[in-house]
Amino acid sequence: MNQRVSFLGVLKYEFRMQLHRRALWISFIALGLFFTQFHQPWFRLITTPASASIIYWTGIVQSFLAVAAGLLLADRLPRDRRLKVDELLNTLPCTVSARIFGKYLGSTIATLIPMFAIYSIGTAYILIRWHSLQVLPLALASFSAIVLPGVMFIGAFSVACTAILWVPLYQILFVGYWFWGNLLPKIGIPTLSTTILTPVGGYMCTGFFNPQGREGVCSPGIQGATALLGVESILLLLGTAILVIVALIGYLKWQQARL
């Protein structure tokens, strides 16, 4: 079987399966309703530039909705074991690499759909309230630069780590990591927050869209971040995601060899 065809087949299957999960939509809608009660753009002053409102809204979506993405991707691999689908897949002429990369990309892209839907609702509100259609390209650019790399990063870990960790344990650890490693300020406690390895997107937000460091634009922002550091953060996040999936493939091949 052509491995490209196998990869695309797995990707489409995982995409459909993840997209049709009720828990996916319920979780994002519930979190979206909860956090937008306290954050912009709903309460932002009309005197604020529409561009600043768009960037701030992007940061809010990534800061809080990415948690749901990580949690909802954590059961994709254990589900195959639980339903004994992996035993069937191992008999097919489809390599482990094609299956795992297809599973990772298909389920992660599907998880981004409700996240983008909520983002689009907030963006539409900004466009209507500020009467500023010209910021629509900015909204698409900020989502691509701030949200996508971070979700691909946490998606890789959510798919891979549950190959060895109990899903509820991983989910608890992930929530703790998200707030410790992304949103916790440097107040004497060691944290990965404010480094270029943080998927919350502060370096991309400041470096690409707020180099002047204006208050109330990036949430969170990184003072002194440049566009180059933003590019480095994207490359590091995506590169790490690929390495994690490659490590998972190696681990699964080693498991198969032991059987």
N, C-alpha and C positions, 0 to 999 in steps of 0.2 A: 504494500500500500504506500502510495506517495506520501511522504511525511508532511509536506505542505498541505495536502488535502486533509490529512489526519489532524493537523494543528488547527486548521480552519473549522473542521467539524467539531472538535472539542470546544473551541472558542465560542461558536454559535450555540452549542448546547448549554454550556455554562452561563452564557449571557442570558438565554431565555429562562433557564431555571432560576437564576438569581433575580432577574427582573420581575418574575411572576410571584415572588414570595410576598405574602401579605405583611410579614414582619418588617420587610425592607421599607415599604411605604409608610406603614404605621409609625415606625421608629423615627423616620426623618420628619414626618409631618408633626408628630408630637414634640420633638426637639425644636423644630422650626418655630412652632407656635409658642413654646415656652421661652426661648431666648429672645425672640423678636419682641416680646413684651417689655424688655428692659433695654434694648439696644436700638441703634439707628437702623434704617432710615426713618422709622416711624416718628421719632421725636426730634429729628434734626431741624435746626432753624433754617428757614428758607433763604436766609442771607448767606448760608454756607454754600460754596461752589458745588455744583452737581458732580464734578469730577472727584472732589474730596469725599462726598457722600458715597459714591460708587466704590472707591478704594476702601473706605471704612467698612462698608457692607461686605465686601469680599473677605476682609480680614475676620469679621464676625462669623461668617459662614464657615471659614476654614477652622477657626479657633474652637468652635463648638460642634459643628456637624461632622467634622472628620472623626470625632469620637465614635459616632454611630457607624461610620464606614468601617473602622477597624474592628468593632465588635461584630458586625454582621458578616464580615469576611472570615471570621475565625473558625467557622464550622464547615468550610467547604471541603477540606481534605478529610477530616474525621467522618463526615457524612458518607463518603465512599466506603470507608471501613465498616461503619455501622450497618449499612445496607448491603455489604459484601459486593459492592460494585467494583472495587479495585481488583478482586479475584477474577472477575469477568474481563476487565480491561487488560489485565496482564496476559490474557490468552490471545489478544488481538495483535495484529501486526502494526502496532502503533508504539513508537518509542516513548520511554518515560519522559524525555525532554519535550516532545511534542505535546504530550498529555498535560504535563505540569505547566508549561508556558501557556497553553490554551486555557487551562483552568484559571490560572492567575489573571491573564488579560481579560478573559470573558467575564468572570465574576466581578473584577474590579471596575471595568467599564460599565457594567450593569448597575453597580452600586453608585456610580457617579450620576446616573440619570436622575433619580429623585433629588439628589443633592443639587444638581444643576437646575431642576424644576423649581425648587424653593428659592435658589439664587435668582432665577429669572423673575419670580414674582416680586421680590424686593427691588430688582433692577427696573421692572416695569413701573413700579410705584414711583421710583426716583425720576424716571423719564417723564411721567405724567405730571408729577408735582412740580418739577423744575422746568417743564416745557423745554427739555434739552435733549433732543434725539441724537445730537452729535457726540454724546458720551457713550453711545452704544458700542462702538468699536473698543473703547477703553474698558468697558465691562467685560467683553470677550477676552481682551488681552490680559486683564488682571486675573480673571478666572484661570486662564491657561498658565500664567506664570506663577501664581500664588497657590492655587488649589491643586492642580493636576500633579505636579511633582511630589507634593506631600502625600496625597492619597495613594499614588503609585508606591511610594516608600512604605507607608504603613500597611498597604495591602500585601506587599511581599512578606513582611514579617507576620502578618495575621495568617496567611496561608501556610507559611513555612514552620512557624514555631509550634503550631498545634499538631505537627507530626510527632512531637515528643512531649508536649504539655497537654494536660487535661484542659478542655476548652474553657470551662468556667474559671479555672485558675489563671489561664492566659488573659482572659477578659478583665479580671480584677487587676492583674499586673499592668495591663495595657492602659487602663483608666488612670492608674497611679502614675505610670510613666508619662502619659500625655500632659497632665497638669504639672508634674515635677520637671519634665524635660523640655517643656515648651512655654508654659505660661507663668511659671514660678520666677519671680524676680530674684536677682542676686542679692540675697540678704544674709549672707553668711553660710547658707546651706549649699553644698556642692550640687551643681545642676548642669545639664547640657543646654539649658535655656540660654539664648543669645549667641549660640555658636552656629556655624553654617550647616551643621548636621541636624538642625531643628526643622521638622516638616511643617511647622505652623506658617512659615513663609515670611518672616519678618525682614530678612535680607532682601528678598525679591520685592517686597512692598516698598521698602524705603529706597533701595537702590534704583529701581525702575520707575517708580511712580511718585516718590516724595523725597528726592535728594536734598531738598532744603530742610528736611526734618521738621515740617510744620506740625503743630500739635493737632490732635484729633483727626488725623488722616489714616495712619496705619495702626492696626490693632492686632498684634503688638508691632511696634516699630523698633528699629535698631539704629541708634544714633551713630552717624558716621559711616553707615553702610553705603557702598558704591554699587554701580551697575555691574562692575567686574565681580564683586563679591556675590552679587545676586546670581550671576552666571555660574560661579563656582559652587554655590549652594545647590542649584538645580542639577548640575553635573554630578555632584557628590551624592545627592539623594537618589537620582536615577541609577547611577553606577552601583551604589550600595544595594538598591532593590534587585538589580540583575544578579549581583554576586550572591545575594540571599537565595534567590530562586535556583541558581546554579548549585549552591551548596545543598539545597533541598533535593535536587535531582540526584546528586552524588550520594546522599544519604539513602534515598529510596532504592537506588541501584545496589547499594551495599546490602540493604535489607533483602532484596530479591536474591542476591548471590548466596545469602546464608540459608535460604529455604531449600 
